[in-house]
């Protein structure tokens, strides 16, 4: 119970503890307090709390002038003959 209370005091999100899923099973909660277990737990906690940043919106502004029409130059003989 002491190990569980210590982990709950440090990682307070009860939603995290309900949804966390480790790839392997541990013999004891004391593993999560060790150096290797702590790294795994911190990584899982950071992944759980990660917020996807909003995409930046760019304002291009108002266009000026008329749209230009580009004519395709013939690259092959078939293109040259189809244009006529």
Secondary structure as GFF3:
##gff-version 3
##sequence-region A 1 84
A	DSSP	alpha_helix	2	10	.	.	.	ID=ss1
A	DSSP	alpha_helix	14	19	.	.	.	ID=ss2
A	DSSP	alpha_helix	30	33	.	.	.	ID=ss3
A	DSSP	alpha_helix	35	49	.	.	.	ID=ss4
A	DSSP	alpha_helix	77	83	.	.	.	ID=ss5
###
